[in-house]
């Protein structure tokens, strides 16, 4: 049975429809569509290759076809080191509520998949860094505390630096240094130099570097593999962009 065409039907190009989804804030649908299209393309390629192999009497699959998915995944992985994950991050992303660590941040096993292309990886990283900015900041603090625990000298140096500034504030209020701005400014410079020397010789920069490296690796891995979840619906039914 043949169906007649509907003159009222609306047909738009795929690129225009995806642009509308992005502008409307339906990024999770864009992410899912990208994964589905990649899976369908891979299935079609497998079917075509199987047909070619059958027609040729069971010939061996070419080495280029075997290694192409591996090369594609390596290219996607390398693209993560070239993008700026903080490109769309702003101060307002740290002022909201912290997303749930279980359902929101971690999610289920089905909430993760390797990005199918560099564009999908970029989309996930930029959006997830905005959504889970407070979670990533908490992880950085946790890694920094663990680094200080592993480097007790750095912990002692940090405590001494904080104690130095607390003593400076106490003495400034006691002696009324606000009335002598030149002397106060000179003492501030001396305290800054003393703090820098203490932090340097106590190896606090190594603890900071370890915390930054670990938190950045976790952030990139999680943000690129975490599927985009639907954005929360604010009051009034408006969708957050």
Secondary structure, 3 states (H helix, E strand, C coil): CCCCCCCCCCCCCHHHHHHHHHHHCCHHHHHHHHHHHHHHHHHHHHHHHHHHHHHCCCCCCCHHHHHHHHHHHHHHHHHCCCCCCCCCCCHHHHCCCCCCHHHHHHCCHHHECCCCCHHHHHHHHHHHHHHCHHHHHHHHHHHHHHHHHHCHHHHHHHHHHHHHHHHHHHHHHHHCHHHCHHHHHHHHHHHHHHHHHHHHHCCHHHHHHHHHHHHHHHHHHHHHHECCCCCCECCCCCECC
